[in-house]
């Protein structure tokens, strides 16, 4: 992509600029997908080390942030604890 941009720097060919934009967005999409798959595998590898009541923290339904288990880990843990207390009372 950088080589194409360097070549196109002096010329104004719109079609070739579109090709570079498509290449860039495809590359970003692939990187995003690889990051998600890597984080899912990291969570799966942590599951055996987690207590059985907190295995839900490694679920793929919890959104990713800059932290592996999300920004609200303490809130999620307290929610799990409260649900477990209610379940034990029943």
N, C-alpha and C positions, 0 to 999 in steps of 0.2 A: 504494500500500500504506500509506504513511504517513497519507494522508487517511482511509482506512478505519480504521486503528488509532486515530486521533484521535476519530473518530465513535463507535467501539465502546468507548472508554475508560470511558464512564459506563454503558453497557449490557452485559449479559452474555449475548450471543447466541453459542452455541457453534458453530452452523453457519457464521456469518460469520467466526469465528476460524479455522475449518478452511479457508475460502476464502483467507484471508490466508496461512496456512501453505503451501497449495498454490502460491500465487503466488510466495512467497519461495523455495520449493525449485525451482520451474521457472526462476526468474531465476538462481539459483545454478548450476543445471545448464547453462543457456545460456552463462553467463559462463565456466564451466569448459571447455566445449566450444570456445568462441571462443579461449580462451587456448591450448588444445592445438593448434588449427589454426594459430594465429599462430606458435607456436613451431616447428611442422613447416615452415611456409613460410620462416621465418628460417633454419632449418638447410639447407633446399634452396637458398636463395640463397647460403649460404656454401660449398657444395660446389665451385664452380669455383675458389675461392681455396685449397682444401685440396690437399695433396699427394695424388696418386692412391692411395698406400698407406693414407692416413688418411681416405678418403672414408666408411668404415664408421662413423666417429664421428658423422656426420650422419644416421645411420639412425633411423627412427622407432621402432625396437625398443628403443633406449636410453631409459630412463625420464627424465622431466623432474624437475628439482629447482629450487632457486632459481637454479641456473646453467643455461645453455642446453644444454650438453653433459654435464650431470650432475656429481655431486660427485667421481667417481673418474676424471677425465680422464687424469691421469698413469698410473693403473693400466691404463686402456684402451689408452693409447699404448704402454706397455711390453708389454702382451699382443699387440698388433698387431705390434710389432717382433720379439717372440720367434717368433710364427707365421711371419713373413716370413723370418726366419733359417733356420728349419726347412725352409720351402718352397724356399729358395735352395740348401740343401745337397742336397736330393733332386733 
